[in-house]
Amino acid sequence: MTGARRYLAPALALAVAAAGCGSDSTAPDVTPVTASLQCQQPDGSYVSCDLTLAQAGGFELQLLSHECQAVGDSLNLTKPEAVVVTGDGCAEPLGRTWTYPGPYAAGTAIGMVFVSGFHNGVNVGSDKTGVHVSGAYPNWTINYEDGGGPPYFEDLVLTVRAF
């Protein structure tokens, strides 16, 4: 019995640690990874930006495509109002449209933040996500990369159309 107990105690300690009852210093970082709009500049670089309504009116967002595999790639409107547009863009039907009729004054900023369904430390780092914006008033295209694979910026593709 003494010999069996000598082997059983370390095995039990390993089982307890594997079950998550030990120190959580090795727990993965599940901090959400966010990305804001980045507008393309004439030299091809990208800088943080908002979209601006040049004339009074409203705008709509339309989902053109998604090639993401994450659950929970969310899109949040931050300006001119704070609202969760979708909690899972990857599961939305293509062509889905969200309309914000306003009317908003000329010069109103449209801001957005995307939150990756992948998390920092698990599948993605904040340096691998991003949102590229191209176009100009009244039509923009938004290409989002959630960081879950090669950076091809087609995880979510949306248009923003001012009216």
C-alpha positions in Angstrom: 0.0 0.0 0.0 2.7 2.4 0.8 4.2 2.1 -2.7 0.8 2.7 -4.3 0.1 5.7 -2.2 3.5 7.2 -3.2 2.4 7.1 -6.9 -1.3 8.0 -6.3 -0.6 11.3 -4.6 1.4 12.9 -7.5 -1.1 11.5 -10.1 -4.0 13.0 -8.1 -2.2 16.4 -7.9 -1.7 16.3 -11.7 -5.4 15.5 -12.2 -6.5 18.4 -10.0 -4.2 20.8 -11.8 -5.4 19.6 -15.2 -9.0 20.1 -14.1 -8.3 23.8 -13.6 -8.1 23.7 -9.8 -4.5 24.8 -9.7 -3.0 28.1 -10.4 -4.6 30.0 -13.3 -1.4 31.8 -14.2 -1.3 29.9 -17.5 -4.9 30.7 -18.4 -5.2 32.2 -21.9 -5.9 35.9 -22.3 -9.5 36.2 -23.6 -9.4 39.9 -24.0 -11.6 40.9 -26.9 -9.6 42.2 -29.8 -11.1 45.4 -31.3 -10.4 47.3 -34.5 -11.6 50.8 -35.6 -12.0 52.2 -39.1 -8.7 52.8 -41.0 -9.1 54.9 -44.1 -6.8 54.4 -47.1 -4.6 57.4 -47.9 -3.3 58.4 -51.4 0.1 56.8 -50.6 -1.6 53.4 -49.8 -1.2 53.7 -46.1 -4.1 53.5 -43.6 -4.9 56.0 -40.8 -7.6 56.0 -38.1 -10.7 57.7 -39.3 -14.4 58.3 -39.1 -16.7 58.6 -42.2 -18.3 62.0 -42.6 -21.7 62.9 -43.9 -21.0 65.8 -46.3 -24.7 66.6 -46.5 -27.6 66.2 -44.0 -29.3 62.9 -44.2 -29.0 59.3 -43.1 -27.0 56.2 -44.0 -27.2 52.5 -44.4 -24.9 49.6 -43.9 -25.2 46.5 -46.1 -23.4 43.2 -45.7 -21.9 42.2 -49.1 -20.0 39.1 -48.0 -18.4 37.2 -45.2 -15.7 34.6 -45.2 -15.1 34.4 -41.5 -15.3 31.3 -39.3 -15.4 33.0 -36.0 -18.5 33.1 -33.8 -19.1 36.5 -32.6 -17.5 38.9 -35.0 -19.5 41.9 -33.9 -19.9 45.3 -35.4 -20.7 48.3 -33.2 -21.7 51.8 -34.4 -20.0 54.3 -32.1 -21.0 57.5 -33.9 -23.5 59.2 -34.4 -25.1 56.9 -31.9 -23.8 53.9 -29.9 -25.5 50.7 -30.9 -24.6 47.1 -31.6 -25.3 46.6 -35.3 -24.7 42.8 -35.1 -23.3 40.5 -32.5 -22.3 37.9 -35.1 -21.7 39.3 -38.6 -20.5 35.9 -39.8 -24.0 34.5 -39.3 -25.9 37.3 -40.9 -27.5 36.7 -44.3 -25.7 38.3 -47.2 -27.5 41.5 -48.3 -28.6 42.3 -44.8 -29.1 46.1 -44.5 -29.2 48.3 -41.4 -30.7 51.7 -41.9 -30.0 54.8 -39.8 -32.3 57.5 -41.3 -31.4 60.3 -39.0 -31.6 62.9 -40.3 -28.1 63.8 -39.2 -26.6 67.2 -39.8 -24.0 67.7 -42.5 -20.5 67.0 -41.0 -21.8 64.2 -38.7 -19.2 61.5 -38.1 -19.9 57.8 -38.5 -17.6 55.7 -36.3 -17.5 51.9 -36.0 -15.6 49.3 -34.0 -15.4 45.7 -34.9 -14.8 43.1 -32.2 -13.2 39.8 -33.3 -14.9 36.5 -32.4 -11.4 35.3 -31.8 -9.6 36.5 -28.6 -6.1 37.8 -27.8 -3.9 35.0 -26.7 -6.1 32.2 -28.1 -6.2 32.6 -31.8 -5.4 36.1 -32.7 -3.3 39.2 -31.7 -4.5 42.7 -32.0 -1.8 43.3 -34.6 -3.5 40.8 -36.9 -7.0 42.5 -37.0 -8.0 45.5 -38.9 -10.6 47.5 -40.8 -9.8 49.0 -44.2 -12.1 51.7 -45.6 -12.0 52.7 -49.2 -14.2 55.1 -51.2 -15.6 58.6 -50.5 -18.9 60.2 -49.7 -21.5 59.0 -50.3 -20.3 55.4 -50.8 -17.6 53.6 -48.8 -16.5 49.9 -48.7 -15.4 48.4 -45.4 -13.2 45.3 -45.3 -12.7 43.6 -42.0 -10.0 41.1 -40.9 -10.8 39.3 -37.6 -7.3 37.8 -37.3 -8.4 34.2 -37.5 -6.3 33.4 -40.6 -4.2 35.0 -43.3 -4.8 38.7 -43.4 -6.9 39.1 -46.6 -9.5 41.5 -45.2 -12.6 39.7 -46.4 -13.9 38.3 -43.2 -16.7 40.9 -43.4 -17.2 43.2 -46.3 -19.8 46.0 -46.0 -20.9 49.1 -47.8 -21.9 52.3 -46.2 -24.2 54.5 -48.3 -25.2 58.0 -47.3 -28.6 59.3 -48.5 
